[in-house]
Amino acid sequence: MDVADKAQLQNSENVLDIFVSPEGIFCAVSDENKNVILRQQLNTEINSKTDIQKIEDFFNQPELDVLSENVNIYIENSTYQLIPSELYRHQDTEKLFEMTLGKTENETIQSSVLPKWNMHLAYRIPEKLRLFLAEKFPDTEPKHIVFDLLKTFIKRSEEAVYLNLRKNVADLALIKDNKLQLLNSFDVKTDEDIVYFAMNIFEQFQLNPENFKLKIKISKSDNKSAVELLKEYISEVEE
């Protein structure tokens, strides 16, 4: 890294986006114009048995030293539940997770409120990781990636199937009759897997692929082939 790069990374306006998935941690530092100037990745499984020292060493890199108030943390796992706010009780959430997703140890449940949807989004996170993030980034509240999708991508006023593509996961939602009819995350390995899960929603809800819209958000350009394949089955595809 040359001197100019170091000066760029020391800008107090820089933003650090942290994505925590079961496969590891991905970080991106962006400047005030939202241009990514640095990417760093920790390839280690993230679960209740993860060595927190590895994570601490990773974040001790000076390149990732960004003002805590400019940090965003996104949890990218599939162990989440959407619960109507009028039914949400924190003390009952653990039982709900055990019934639907199985029992785990050394994990805690966090939740975020979605007033626009009148829902709570609850998700699991390893307790040691939660404590580390709270100490390292005290000004930042981690959010589940689905929370961000419901805040910024999925529109209650626009009927469509919504597809968010991330590494090995497809998040799919359906807005119809001004309601969130479905929201699920699926593990995917191939473009054909993505098409299968998307088309299954069209079939399940009897949606016409000739005129019902599919809106796609992709995090990496390597999903382009999946988008092109989807266009062979669905007429209205919006990226």
Secondary structure as GFF3:
##gff-version 3
##sequence-region A 1 239
A	DSSP	alpha_helix	3	9	.	.	.	ID=ss1
A	DSSP	beta_strand	15	21	.	.	.	ID=ss2
A	DSSP	beta_strand	24	30	.	.	.	ID=ss3
A	DSSP	beta_strand	36	42	.	.	.	ID=ss4
A	DSSP	alpha_helix	52	59	.	.	.	ID=ss5
A	DSSP	three_ten_helix	62	64	.	.	.	ID=ss6
A	DSSP	three_ten_helix	68	70	.	.	.	ID=ss7
A	DSSP	beta_strand	71	75	.	.	.	ID=ss8
A	DSSP	beta_strand	80	84	.	.	.	ID=ss9
A	DSSP	three_ten_helix	85	87	.	.	.	ID=ss10
A	DSSP	alpha_helix	90	101	.	.	.	ID=ss11
A	DSSP	beta_strand	107	114	.	.	.	ID=ss12
A	DSSP	three_ten_helix	115	117	.	.	.	ID=ss13
A	DSSP	beta_strand	119	126	.	.	.	ID=ss14
A	DSSP	alpha_helix	127	136	.	.	.	ID=ss15
A	DSSP	beta_strand	143	144	.	.	.	ID=ss16
A	DSSP	alpha_helix	145	152	.	.	.	ID=ss17
A	DSSP	beta_strand	160	166	.	.	.	ID=ss18
A	DSSP	beta_strand	169	176	.	.	.	ID=ss19
A	DSSP	beta_strand	179	187	.	.	.	ID=ss20
A	DSSP	alpha_helix	191	204	.	.	.	ID=ss21
A	DSSP	beta_strand	214	218	.	.	.	ID=ss22
A	DSSP	three_ten_helix	221	223	.	.	.	ID=ss23
A	DSSP	alpha_helix	224	230	.	.	.	ID=ss24
A	DSSP	beta_strand	237	238	.	.	.	ID=ss25
###
